[in-house]
């Protein structure tokens, strides 16, 4: 929100320059017309960058000046003829930041809103808000790089003068082809308004995110885990739990489409993951990567196999072994140990037991094994008490999905009551009117509780995955008030995910390799890293909403009526 380091509220909400006036000025400057009826002198530094298909051709800072003259000089650059866009920042509200306020003023929340100026002696370095977004750089890294590279003047301490300033900027993307178009930006993009989350928008999210998922399954079945759009590079890191969650998503997408091609891609991905990570340890199956074998990975791999249509005996043995692998970590009293390897590790209690119970709920739906049900209910009692004493939002979506699935089989009211208890509490963590900026509305993050983790698209997505099940349950039992509150939270969460999705040219104006990016979901408004679960979790929530009796149209229409 506006404060002493961002200027007045008017400066934060205005565009400072009428886009039509700016367009006319640019058209005159780049055509070389001398007699310009409207000109504009900007009193603070101006940032200009020429781009072509996302690639930066050149950039420059001018301390101040007449914009007509600045654009005219830009036209004379050798690379101007190749450019298709200009990135423009008209900076303002420069404020000296004292050392004790640096971490607060330059918190991640302000990346893409604030710029930073660093100075020591005659050496000055300035980074504008849009450049930080396009380069996916954070303030901490910028300050460190400057400190590492700066050369201290030799004349002695009396000549050294250093400072750090913050500044704000009016941001514009100027398209040059096929005609000049001036588009005001906010944090290097635009704010998605709540009313834009219509049935058509949700359908488009399913379509574009599904395409991204299948497009990122390689011929050998490998799924892209993490991608850095600013670099145009894939990361080398990996995570087995997120990989098998992606497999499960592909299987559900194939079930929805009924496409043999989609199912083949999903099975190809499953077989690749099993070949790379499945191991037999004694009489149990485990999923092992870099010396670790996690309960959650075995459970989700088993669930993926379980949900395949017309499962063959080829994977049936693997399913049995993985099922034993999950069962061998269950303890009398209902708790789970969370690691096969290392056996002494027993953390991640908020995640892995819920994933195991989700597999067991799916297995019970198929087998109706009374012994499995008894163990499940012992775990339900244990983890209900555990959560009440150790509340954490990460616990909720996995246990919600497991209990909703089992409730459909048993009708046990204790399951229903705890589902609602968990999700009612979760709603209090969603940011809306208290969000620092409009583009952050709808995410699940409570700055008062850093122990719950930083804001992340995958977190918002998985909370919505559980909420979608809780919403359906509320509808099924006729709890209209609760259904209404869950529906509102889901729509707000979808606003957040739509904000983070790479949809069009404006979202990708600084990206050169667009095919690996289009349709994907970045981690935050100020962090464009793509991870597969950023896409998978919200997509699976959308699939659940689409499967409701009235589908997406009913979901959107009901919200509109209220």
LONU-539786 format. One record per residue (C-alpha): residue number from 1; y, x, z. Coordinates in nm, 4 decimals, padded with zeros to 6 digits. Each point is the difference from the previous one (the first is absolute). Layout:
N
<NUM,<Y,X,Z>>
...
This chain:
562
<1,<00.0000,00.0000,00.0000>>
<2,<00.3589,00.1141,-00.0519>>
<3,<00.1267,00.2458,00.2614>>
<4,<00.2500,00.2817,00.0426>>
<5,<-00.1964,00.2178,-00.2436>>
<6,<-00.0146,-00.2540,-00.2806>>
<7,<00.3505,-00.1406,-00.0207>>
<8,<00.1050,-00.3607,00.0389>>
<9,<-00.2243,-00.3032,-00.0623>>
<10,<00.2094,-00.0713,-00.3094>>
<11,<-00.0772,00.3459,-00.1357>>
<12,<-00.3686,-00.0557,00.0625>>
<13,<-00.0200,-00.3306,-00.1858>>
<14,<00.2556,00.0425,-00.2799>>
<15,<-00.0672,00.1885,-00.3220>>
<16,<00.3442,00.1647,00.0219>>
<17,<00.0395,-00.0200,-00.3765>>
<18,<-00.0486,-00.3063,-00.2138>>
<19,<-00.3034,00.0838,-00.2175>>
<20,<00.1686,-00.1532,-00.3061>>
<21,<00.3080,00.2184,00.0461>>
<22,<-00.2193,00.3033,00.0520>>
<23,<-00.1994,-00.0859,-00.3131>>
<24,<00.3164,-00.0274,-00.2098>>
<25,<00.1245,00.3313,00.1345>>
<26,<-00.3297,00.1729,-00.0778>>
<27,<-00.0191,-00.1479,-00.3492>>
<28,<00.3505,00.1303,-00.0711>>
<29,<-00.0705,00.3436,00.1488>>
<30,<-00.3271,00.0651,-00.1820>>
<31,<00.1403,-00.1260,-00.3307>>
<32,<00.3010,00.2313,00.0308>>
<33,<00.2639,-00.2734,-00.0050>>
<34,<00.3160,00.1495,00.1494>>
<35,<00.2097,-00.2991,00.0924>>
<36,<-00.1892,-00.1540,00.2862>>
<37,<00.1624,-00.3083,00.1445>>
<38,<-00.1955,00.0225,00.3215>>
<39,<-00.0654,00.3258,00.1783>>
<40,<-00.1093,00.0828,00.3495>>
<41,<00.0699,00.2952,00.2255>>
<42,<-00.2614,00.0584,00.2679>>
<43,<00.1299,00.1928,00.3040>>
<44,<-00.3362,00.1323,00.1278>>
<45,<-00.2818,00.1996,-00.1603>>
<46,<-00.1848,-00.1597,-00.2913>>
<47,<-00.3627,00.0660,-00.0950>>
<48,<-00.1163,-00.0414,-00.3609>>
<49,<-00.3459,00.0620,-00.1406>>
<50,<-00.1188,-00.0386,-00.3586>>
<51,<-00.3590,-00.1202,-00.0471>>
<52,<-00.2374,-00.0683,-00.2843>>
<53,<-00.3165,-00.1993,00.0670>>
<54,<00.0300,00.0946,00.3652>>
<55,<00.0448,00.3733,-00.0561>>
<56,<00.3186,00.1515,00.1374>>
<57,<00.1851,00.1765,-00.2815>>
<58,<00.2998,00.1126,00.2034>>
<59,<00.1945,-00.0799,00.3143>>
<60,<00.3454,00.0813,00.1311>>
<61,<00.2302,-00.0599,00.2931>>
<62,<00.3756,-00.0417,-00.0370>>
<63,<00.2125,00.0139,00.3129>>
<64,<00.2214,-00.2801,-00.1280>>
<65,<00.1477,-00.1165,-00.3216>>
<66,<00.0702,-00.2547,-00.2663>>
<67,<-00.3284,-00.1635,-00.0987>>
<68,<00.1049,-00.0248,-00.3642>>
<69,<00.0452,00.3768,-00.0114>>
<70,<-00.3273,00.0592,00.1858>>
<71,<-00.1987,-00.2146,-00.2407>>
<72,<00.1789,00.1570,-00.2913>>
<73,<-00.1081,00.3444,00.1209>>
<74,<-00.3534,-00.1296,00.0387>>
<75,<00.0029,-00.1135,-00.3634>>
<76,<00.0734,00.3569,-00.1090>>
<77,<-00.3113,00.1393,00.1651>>
<78,<-00.2598,00.1197,-00.2499>>
<79,<-00.2709,-00.2227,00.1493>>
<80,<00.2072,-00.3184,-00.0018>>
<81,<-00.1385,-00.1175,-00.3322>>
<82,<-00.3495,00.0003,00.1469>>
<83,<00.0937,-00.1956,00.3121>>
<84,<-00.0875,-00.3665,00.0439>>
<85,<00.1414,-00.0450,00.3526>>
<86,<00.2598,00.1289,00.2436>>
<87,<-00.0480,00.0029,00.3760>>
<88,<00.3386,-00.0385,00.1696>>
<89,<00.1047,00.0272,00.3652>>
<90,<00.3585,-00.0622,00.1043>>
<91,<-00.0045,00.1484,00.3472>>
<92,<00.2163,-00.0969,00.2948>>
<93,<00.0177,-00.0114,00.3803>>
<94,<-00.0584,00.3687,00.0686>>
<95,<-00.0639,00.0540,00.3712>>
<96,<-00.0558,00.3199,00.1943>>
<97,<-00.3307,-00.0266,00.1880>>
<98,<-00.0191,00.1804,00.3359>>
<99,<-00.3282,00.1814,00.0725>>
<100,<-00.1182,-00.2499,00.2612>>
<101,<00.0222,-00.2851,-00.2521>>
<102,<-00.1689,00.1659,-00.2973>>
<103,<-00.3471,-00.1475,00.0588>>
<104,<00.1375,-00.3524,00.0406>>
<105,<00.2517,00.0078,-00.2857>>
<106,<-00.2549,00.1529,-00.2363>>
<107,<-00.3007,-00.2085,00.1006>>
<108,<-00.2391,-00.1028,-00.2773>>
<109,<00.1356,-00.3551,00.0076>>
<110,<00.3239,00.1303,-00.1543>>
<111,<-00.1560,00.1954,-00.2871>>
<112,<00.1391,-00.1339,-00.3234>>
<113,<00.2927,-00.1590,00.1834>>
<114,<00.1687,00.3094,00.1387>>
<115,<00.0543,00.3341,-00.1620>>
<116,<00.0326,00.3344,00.1726>>
<117,<00.2464,00.2874,-00.0416>>
<118,<-00.0836,00.3414,00.1465>>
<119,<00.2511,00.2813,00.0209>>
<120,<00.0197,00.3493,00.1409>>
<121,<00.2780,00.2341,-00.0987>>
<122,<00.0699,-00.0632,-00.3682>>
<123,<-00.3528,-00.1220,-00.0674>>
<124,<-00.0231,-00.3755,-00.0343>>
<125,<-00.2942,-00.2144,-00.1019>>
<126,<00.0141,-00.3747,-00.0507>>
<127,<-00.2841,-00.2459,-00.0535>>
<128,<00.0808,-00.3543,-00.1065>>
<129,<-00.2004,-00.3061,00.1069>>
<130,<-00.1559,-00.0670,-00.3406>>
<131,<-00.0965,00.3656,-00.0464>>
<132,<-00.1890,-00.0100,00.3302>>
<133,<-00.1890,-00.3088,-00.1185>>
<134,<-00.0727,00.1397,-00.3462>>
<135,<-00.1225,00.3293,00.1435>>
<136,<-00.1780,-00.1687,00.2926>>
<137,<00.1703,00.2402,00.2385>>
<138,<00.0776,-00.0583,00.3650>>
<139,<00.2981,00.1217,00.1993>>
<140,<-00.2063,00.2276,00.2201>>
<141,<-00.1328,00.1888,-00.3032>>
<142,<00.3437,00.0263,-00.1588>>
<143,<00.1509,00.1459,00.3177>>
<144,<-00.2872,00.2454,00.0412>>
<145,<00.0207,00.1177,-00.3609>>
<146,<00.3736,00.0552,00.0305>>
<147,<-00.0441,00.1939,00.3254>>
<148,<-00.2721,00.2143,-00.1595>>
<149,<00.2000,00.0781,-00.3114>>
<150,<00.3559,00.0328,00.1281>>
<151,<00.1578,00.3458,00.0076>>
<152,<00.2136,00.0580,00.3066>>
<153,<00.3383,00.1578,-00.0884>>
<154,<00.0166,00.3671,00.0928>>
<155,<00.3569,-00.0057,00.1361>>
<156,<-00.1211,-00.1050,00.3427>>
<157,<-00.0203,-00.3103,00.2130>>
<158,<00.3715,-00.0721,-00.0129>>
<159,<-00.0288,-00.0760,-00.3710>>
<160,<-00.3033,-00.2257,00.0329>>
<161,<00.0727,-00.3672,-00.0037>>
<162,<-00.2883,-00.2412,-00.0326>>
<163,<-00.0314,-00.3758,-00.0017>>
<164,<-00.2259,-00.2879,-00.0918>>
<165,<00.1532,-00.3193,-00.1309>>
<166,<-00.1460,-00.3337,-00.0908>>
<167,<00.1425,-00.2215,-00.2709>>
<168,<-00.0689,-00.3306,-00.1687>>
<169,<00.0124,-00.0824,-00.3688>>
<170,<00.0379,-00.2843,-00.2441>>
<171,<-00.3004,00.0457,-00.2259>>
<172,<-00.0365,-00.0948,-00.3670>>
<173,<-00.2627,00.0333,-00.2678>>
<174,<00.1694,00.0098,-00.3390>>
<175,<-00.2269,-00.0696,-00.2937>>
<176,<00.1315,00.1430,-00.3252>>
<177,<-00.2474,-00.1592,-00.2424>>
<178,<-00.0102,-00.2266,-00.1869>>
<179,<00.3445,-00.0677,00.1454>>
<180,<00.1922,00.1059,00.3083>>
<181,<-00.1085,-00.1966,00.3060>>
<182,<00.1245,00.0664,00.3542>>
<183,<-00.2344,-00.1042,00.2816>>
<184,<00.1020,00.0328,00.3664>>
<185,<-00.2781,00.1491,00.2117>>
<186,<-00.0947,-00.0074,00.3657>>
<187,<-00.2034,00.2967,00.1220>>
<188,<-00.0730,00.0971,-00.3596>>
<189,<-00.1248,-00.3487,-00.0843>>
<190,<00.0776,-00.3600,00.0809>>
<191,<-00.0702,-00.2348,00.2875>>
<192,<-00.2712,-00.2615,-00.0618>>
<193,<00.1275,-00.3281,00.1395>>
<194,<-00.2336,-00.2319,00.1961>>
<195,<00.0363,-00.2823,-00.2524>>
<196,<-00.1472,00.2273,-00.2669>>
<197,<-00.3461,-00.0289,00.1619>>
<198,<-00.1105,-00.2907,-00.2145>>
<199,<-00.3461,-00.0934,-00.1229>>
<200,<00.0791,00.1752,-00.3283>>
<201,<00.1077,00.3160,00.1831>>
<202,<-00.3166,00.0008,00.2089>>
<203,<-00.2126,-00.0519,-00.3092>>
<204,<00.1784,00.2925,-00.1633>>
<205,<-00.0675,00.2140,00.3072>>
<206,<-00.3714,-00.0768,-00.0252>>
<207,<-00.0023,00.0778,-00.3707>>
<208,<00.1960,00.3251,00.0122>>
<209,<-00.1637,00.1342,00.3155>>
<210,<-00.3467,-00.0844,-00.1358>>
<211,<00.0785,00.1848,-00.3200>>
<212,<00.1062,00.3023,00.2022>>
<213,<-00.3248,-00.0074,00.1969>>
<214,<-00.2251,-00.0087,-00.3060>>
<215,<00.2186,00.2445,-00.1932>>
<216,<-00.0526,00.2535,00.2769>>
<217,<-00.3794,-00.0087,-00.0161>>
<218,<-00.0987,00.3040,-00.2062>>
<219,<-00.2918,00.0081,-00.2423>>
<220,<-00.2169,00.1613,00.2672>>
<221,<00.1015,-00.2667,00.2543>>
<222,<00.2448,00.2015,00.2064>>
<223,<00.2966,-00.1965,00.1332>>
<224,<00.3443,00.1594,00.0354>>
<225,<00.0677,00.0320,00.3711>>
<226,<00.3602,00.1219,00.0158>>
<227,<00.2668,00.0627,-00.2634>>
<228,<00.3490,00.1500,00.0162>>
<229,<00.2227,-00.1709,-00.2609>>
<230,<00.2911,00.2431,00.0298>>
<231,<-00.2266,00.2942,-00.0787>>
<232,<-00.2256,-00.1881,-00.2387>>
<233,<-00.2979,00.1447,00.1870>>
<234,<-00.3094,-00.1289,00.1735>>
<235,<-00.0646,00.1251,00.3534>>
<236,<-00.3223,00.1807,00.0845>>
<237,<-00.0476,-00.1749,00.3359>>
<238,<-00.2468,-00.2828,00.0502>>
<239,<-00.1172,-00.2603,00.2519>>
<240,<-00.3425,-00.1647,-00.0129>>
<241,<00.0976,-00.3164,00.1863>>
<242,<00.2856,-00.0704,-00.2412>>
<243,<-00.2205,00.0857,-00.2959>>
<244,<-00.2634,-00.2570,00.0980>>
<245,<00.2704,-00.2567,00.0763>>
<246,<00.1147,00.0527,-00.3587>>
<247,<-00.3583,-00.0448,-00.1196>>
<248,<-00.0206,-00.3291,00.1878>>
<249,<00.3264,-00.1095,-00.1602>>
<250,<-00.1328,00.0823,-00.3482>>
<251,<-00.3153,-00.2028,00.0695>>
<252,<00.2058,-00.3019,00.1108>>
<253,<00.2247,00.0348,-00.3036>>
<254,<-00.3059,00.0035,-00.2247>>
<255,<-00.1321,-00.3099,00.1752>>
<256,<00.3303,-00.1762,-00.0568>>
<257,<00.0264,00.0932,-00.3685>>
<258,<-00.3667,-00.0472,-00.0838>>
<259,<00.0394,00.2927,-00.2387>>
<260,<-00.3067,00.2156,-00.0668>>
<261,<00.2356,00.2887,-00.0770>>
<262,<00.1712,-00.0336,00.3386>>
<263,<-00.3328,-00.0171,00.1824>>
<264,<-00.1230,00.3068,-00.1842>>
<265,<00.3113,00.1925,00.1079>>
<266,<-00.0465,-00.1131,00.3619>>
<267,<-00.3661,00.1064,00.0002>>
<268,<00.0903,00.3288,-00.1640>>
<269,<00.2468,00.0656,00.2787>>
<270,<-00.2510,-00.1012,00.2682>>
<271,<-00.2686,00.2260,-00.1416>>
<272,<00.2425,00.2905,-00.0235>>
<273,<00.1013,-00.0391,00.3649>>
<274,<-00.3600,-00.0329,00.1170>>
<275,<-00.1029,00.3084,-00.1948>>
<276,<00.2876,00.2031,00.1431>>
<277,<-00.0041,-00.1187,00.3597>>
<278,<-00.3267,-00.1779,00.0932>>
<279,<-00.2435,00.2051,00.2062>>
<280,<-00.3196,-00.0773,00.1919>>
<281,<00.0125,00.1214,00.3595>>
<282,<-00.3387,-00.0538,00.1634>>
<283,<-00.0845,-00.3622,-00.0702>>
<284,<00.3623,-00.1097,-00.0463>>
<285,<00.2436,00.0060,-00.2870>>
<286,<00.3452,00.1515,00.0524>>
<287,<00.3107,00.0621,-00.2085>>
<288,<00.0974,00.3619,00.0443>>
<289,<00.3075,00.1925,-00.1157>>
<290,<00.1199,00.3403,00.1152>>
<291,<-00.2432,00.0043,00.2902>>
<292,<00.0939,-00.3430,00.1372>>
<293,<-00.2013,-00.3218,-00.0178>>
<294,<00.1865,-00.3087,00.1214>>
<295,<-00.1268,-00.3393,00.1107>>
<296,<00.2651,-00.1739,-00.2104>>
<297,<-00.0985,00.1808,-00.3187>>
<298,<-00.3684,-00.0939,00.0377>>
<299,<00.0924,-00.3613,00.0761>>
<300,<00.2303,-00.0408,-00.2985>>
<301,<-00.2431,00.1702,-00.2374>>
<302,<-00.2679,-00.2405,00.1194>>
<303,<00.2327,-00.2975,-00.0371>>
<304,<00.0820,00.1022,-00.3574>>
<305,<-00.3708,00.0057,-00.0885>>
<306,<-00.0540,-00.3282,00.1825>>
<307,<00.2687,-00.1751,-00.2056>>
<308,<-00.1368,00.1101,-00.3366>>
<309,<-00.1377,-00.2955,-00.1970>>
<310,<-00.3753,00.0026,-00.0628>>
<311,<-00.0524,00.3206,00.1960>>
<312,<-00.2832,00.2139,-00.1346>>
<313,<-00.2666,00.1818,00.1987>>
<314,<00.1567,00.3231,-00.1234>>
<315,<00.2782,-00.0409,00.2529>>
<316,<-00.1966,-00.2152,00.2420>>
<317,<-00.1529,00.3042,00.1673>>
<318,<00.3449,00.1561,00.0358>>
<319,<00.1263,-00.3217,00.1567>>
<320,<-00.2861,-00.0006,00.2517>>
<321,<00.0675,00.3622,00.0947>>
<322,<00.3736,-00.0597,00.0413>>
<323,<-00.0743,-00.3101,00.2074>>
<324,<-00.2125,00.2164,00.2306>>
<325,<00.2817,00.2512,00.0086>>
<326,<00.2394,-00.2664,00.1297>>
<327,<-00.2531,-00.1403,00.2460>>
<328,<-00.0814,00.3382,00.1539>>
<329,<00.3622,00.0375,00.1153>>
<330,<-00.0068,-00.3335,00.1848>>
<331,<-00.0260,00.0238,00.3787>>
<332,<-00.1349,-00.2447,00.2574>>
<333,<00.2946,-00.1973,00.1299>>
<334,<00.1503,-00.0344,-00.3468>>
<335,<00.1997,00.3155,-00.0653>>
<336,<-00.0456,00.2306,-00.2975>>
<337,<00.0032,00.3754,-00.0167>>
<338,<00.2216,00.0761,-00.2960>>
<339,<-00.1407,00.3201,-00.1507>>
<340,<-00.3401,00.1149,-00.1124>>
<341,<00.1528,00.3441,-00.0464>>
<342,<00.1343,00.1489,00.2165>>
<343,<-00.2073,-00.2014,00.2473>>
<344,<00.2354,00.0747,00.2888>>
<345,<00.2993,-00.1540,-00.1756>>
<346,<00.0609,-00.3606,00.0994>>
<347,<00.3576,-00.0913,-00.0893>>
<348,<00.1367,-00.2398,-00.2635>>
<349,<-00.1190,-00.2935,00.2076>>
<350,<00.2744,-00.2145,-00.1516>>
<351,<-00.1454,00.0407,-00.3489>>
<352,<-00.3667,00.0828,-00.0383>>
<353,<-00.1675,-00.2590,00.2282>>
<354,<00.1888,-00.2789,-00.1780>>
<355,<-00.1197,00.1326,-00.3348>>
<356,<-00.3560,00.0107,00.1339>>
<357,<00.0262,-00.3584,00.1260>>
<358,<00.1316,-00.1110,-00.3382>>
<359,<-00.3156,00.1415,-00.1593>>
<360,<-00.2157,-00.1675,00.2644>>
<361,<00.1709,-00.3342,-00.0595>>
<362,<-00.0743,00.0311,-00.3710>>
<363,<-00.3587,00.1038,00.0724>>
<364,<-00.0502,-00.2918,00.2391>>
<365,<00.1318,-00.2418,-00.2625>>
<366,<-00.2857,00.1183,-00.2219>>
<367,<-00.2843,00.0496,00.2505>>
<368,<00.0746,-00.2403,00.2877>>
<369,<-00.1595,00.2611,00.2264>>
<370,<00.0294,-00.1302,00.3578>>
<371,<-00.0371,00.3480,00.1459>>
<372,<00.2939,00.1220,-00.2083>>
<373,<00.2031,-00.2992,00.1143>>
<374,<-00.0713,00.0813,00.3652>>
<375,<00.1194,00.3578,-00.0474>>
<376,<00.3070,-00.1198,-00.1877>>
<377,<00.0993,-00.2347,00.2804>>
<378,<-00.0488,00.2708,00.2607>>
<379,<00.2373,00.2175,-00.2014>>
<380,<00.2415,-00.2900,-00.0359>>
<381,<00.0182,-00.0379,00.3782>>
<382,<00.0365,00.3723,00.0552>>
<383,<00.2741,00.0524,-00.2585>>
<384,<00.1898,-00.3138,00.0932>>
<385,<00.0426,00.1416,00.3482>>
<386,<00.0685,00.3468,-00.1390>>
<387,<00.2781,-00.1256,-00.2272>>
<388,<00.1657,-00.2042,00.2714>>
<389,<00.0235,00.3190,00.2061>>
<390,<00.0950,00.2253,-00.2931>>
<391,<00.2003,-00.2126,-00.2414>>
<392,<00.0515,00.1637,-00.3362>>
<393,<00.0671,-00.1672,-00.3362>>
<394,<-00.2520,00.2240,-00.1778>>
<395,<-00.2809,-00.1814,00.1829>>
<396,<00.0932,-00.3459,-00.1232>>
<397,<-00.0694,-00.0253,-00.3763>>
<398,<-00.3558,00.1358,00.0155>>
<399,<-00.1061,-00.2135,00.2938>>
<400,<00.1752,-00.3023,-00.1478>>
<401,<-00.1929,00.0285,-00.3259>>
<402,<-00.3278,00.0493,00.1854>>
<403,<00.0512,-00.2929,00.2368>>
<404,<00.1209,-00.2390,-00.2707>>
<405,<-00.3124,00.0769,-00.2015>>
<406,<-00.2267,-00.0523,00.2991>>
<407,<00.1873,-00.3139,00.1092>>
<408,<-00.0802,-00.1521,-00.3387>>
<409,<-00.3692,00.0506,00.0854>>
<410,<00.0003,-00.0988,00.3677>>
<411,<00.3106,-00.2071,00.0783>>
<412,<00.0289,00.1844,00.3331>>
<413,<00.3401,-00.1052,00.1421>>
<414,<00.0412,00.3293,00.1893>>
<415,<00.0226,00.1787,-00.3329>>
<416,<00.2654,-00.2384,-00.1262>>
<417,<00.2097,00.0238,00.3140>>
<418,<00.0013,00.3793,00.0001>>
<419,<00.0856,00.0139,-00.3708>>
<420,<00.3094,-00.2078,00.0674>>
<421,<00.0851,00.1969,00.3143>>
<422,<-00.0053,00.3290,-00.1897>>
<423,<00.1972,-00.1154,-00.3004>>
<424,<00.2614,-00.1900,00.1990>>
<425,<00.0803,00.3297,00.1727>>
<426,<-00.0014,00.1909,-00.3290>>
<427,<00.2811,-00.2165,-00.1410>>
<428,<00.2405,00.1405,00.2583>>
<429,<-00.0296,00.3440,-00.1629>>
<430,<00.1225,-00.1088,-00.3426>>
<431,<00.3560,00.0986,-00.0868>>
<432,<00.2290,-00.2570,-00.1576>>
<433,<00.3468,-00.0725,00.1335>>
<434,<-00.0204,00.3150,00.2109>>
<435,<-00.0871,00.2267,-00.2947>>
<436,<00.2476,00.2895,-00.0388>>
<437,<00.0407,-00.0734,-00.3735>>
<438,<-00.0809,-00.2931,-00.2243>>
<439,<-00.2661,00.1889,-00.1940>>
<440,<-00.1989,00.0568,00.3219>>
<441,<-00.0452,-00.3678,00.0869>>
<442,<-00.3566,-00.1209,00.0352>>
<443,<-00.1707,00.3237,00.0991>>
<444,<-00.2001,00.0163,00.3228>>
<445,<00.1671,00.2637,00.2107>>
<446,<00.1445,00.0067,00.3495>>
<447,<00.2278,00.3005,00.0627>>
<448,<-00.0316,-00.0664,00.3729>>
<449,<-00.3676,00.0928,-00.0246>>
<450,<-00.0356,00.3266,-00.1927>>
<451,<-00.3549,00.0244,00.1317>>
<452,<-00.0948,-00.2750,-00.2467>>
<453,<00.0752,00.2379,-00.2852>>
<454,<00.2686,00.0264,-00.2702>>
<455,<00.0686,-00.2771,-00.2506>>
<456,<-00.2367,00.0155,-00.2953>>
<457,<-00.0888,-00.2262,-00.2931>>
<458,<-00.3698,00.0189,00.0857>>
<459,<00.0725,-00.1190,00.3557>>
<460,<00.1992,-00.2981,-00.1212>>
<461,<-00.2759,-00.0671,-00.2535>>
<462,<-00.2893,00.0044,00.2458>>
<463,<00.1883,-00.2183,00.2491>>
<464,<00.0481,-00.2520,-00.2803>>
<465,<-00.3705,00.0249,-00.0838>>
<466,<-00.0840,-00.1177,00.3504>>
<467,<00.2855,-00.2519,00.0076>>
<468,<-00.1238,-00.1587,-00.3223>>
<469,<-00.3302,-00.0762,00.1739>>
<470,<00.1771,-00.1247,00.3130>>
<471,<00.2219,-00.2190,-00.2197>>
<472,<-00.3009,-00.1546,-00.1718>>
<473,<-00.1633,-00.0614,00.3377>>
<474,<00.3137,-00.1711,00.1323>>
<475,<-00.0026,-00.2276,-00.3050>>
<476,<-00.3708,-00.0737,00.0410>>
<477,<00.0355,-00.1046,00.3651>>
<478,<00.3169,-00.1998,-00.0645>>
<479,<00.2373,00.2238,00.1971>>
<480,<00.3014,-00.0616,-00.2231>>
<481,<00.2582,00.1677,00.2238>>
<482,<-00.1995,00.3202,00.0157>>
<483,<-00.0761,-00.0137,-00.3729>>
<484,<00.3716,-00.0289,-00.0675>>
<485,<00.0867,00.3067,00.2070>>
<486,<-00.2797,00.2049,-00.1583>>
<487,<00.1065,-00.1098,-00.3457>>
<488,<00.3565,00.1081,00.0646>>
<489,<-00.1194,00.3410,00.1197>>
<490,<-00.2165,00.0392,-00.3093>>
<491,<00.2858,-00.0842,-00.2336>>
<492,<00.2223,00.2477,00.1806>>
<493,<-00.2699,00.2642,-00.0226>>
<494,<-00.0380,-00.0659,-00.3713>>
<495,<00.3746,00.0493,-00.0382>>
<496,<-00.0420,00.3433,00.1538>>
<497,<-00.2920,00.0906,-00.2273>>
<498,<00.1826,-00.1245,-00.3096>>
<499,<00.2927,00.2198,00.1034>>
<500,<-00.2341,00.2976,00.0037>>
<501,<-00.1767,-00.0742,-00.3269>>
<502,<00.0806,00.1967,-00.3155>>
<503,<00.0715,-00.2884,-00.2337>>
<504,<00.2460,00.0937,-00.2709>>
<505,<00.2292,00.2621,-00.1481>>
<506,<00.2421,-00.0194,00.2902>>
<507,<-00.2715,00.0791,00.2553>>
<508,<-00.1157,00.2895,-00.2170>>
<509,<00.3278,00.1319,-00.1402>>
<510,<-00.0696,00.3476,00.1424>>
<511,<-00.3750,00.0108,-00.0774>>
<512,<-00.1287,00.1864,-00.3040>>
<513,<-00.3700,-00.0941,00.0139>>
<514,<00.0110,-00.3740,00.0349>>
<515,<-00.3565,-00.1024,-00.0771>>
<516,<-00.1401,00.1297,00.3338>>
<517,<00.2842,-00.1763,00.1823>>
<518,<00.0634,-00.3409,-00.1589>>
<519,<-00.1241,-00.2848,00.2188>>
<520,<-00.0648,00.2259,00.2991>>
<521,<00.1551,-00.0342,00.3449>>
<522,<00.1920,00.2872,00.1575>>
<523,<-00.0276,00.0808,00.3683>>
<524,<00.3576,-00.0951,00.0962>>
<525,<00.3338,-00.0677,-00.1635>>
<526,<00.0914,00.3619,00.0704>>
<527,<-00.3428,00.1567,-00.0665>>
<528,<-00.1465,-00.0538,-00.3462>>
<529,<-00.3419,00.1482,00.0747>>
<530,<-00.2761,-00.2287,-00.1315>>
<531,<-00.3257,-00.0377,00.1906>>
<532,<-00.2863,-00.2192,-00.1141>>
<533,<00.0038,-00.2131,00.3174>>
<534,<00.3706,-00.0709,-00.0563>>
<535,<-00.1229,-00.2072,-00.2937>>
<536,<-00.3432,-00.1094,00.1206>>
<537,<00.0978,-00.1690,00.3274>>
<538,<00.2799,-00.2283,-00.1252>>
<539,<-00.2013,-00.0758,-00.3123>>
<540,<-00.2944,-00.1198,00.2089>>
<541,<00.2390,-00.2170,00.2032>>
<542,<00.1325,-00.1509,-00.3225>>
<543,<-00.3539,-00.0698,-00.1203>>
<544,<-00.0658,-00.1937,00.3199>>
<545,<00.3148,-00.2084,-00.0483>>
<546,<-00.0911,-00.0607,-00.3635>>
<547,<-00.3411,-00.1290,00.1105>>
<548,<00.1514,-00.2720,00.2190>>
<549,<-00.0518,-00.3583,-00.1122>>
<550,<00.3432,-00.0269,-00.1601>>
<551,<00.0219,00.3675,-00.0951>>
<552,<00.3246,00.1910,-00.0263>>
<553,<00.1917,-00.3024,-00.1253>>
<554,<-00.0836,-00.1941,00.3129>>
<555,<00.0873,00.2956,00.2200>>
<556,<00.3403,00.0453,-00.1655>>
<557,<00.0762,-00.3714,-00.0347>>
<558,<-00.0770,-00.0693,00.3641>>
<559,<00.2416,00.2723,00.1062>>
<560,<00.2668,-00.1388,-00.2300>>
<561,<-00.0383,-00.3504,00.1457>>
<562,<00.0641,00.1334,00.3473>>
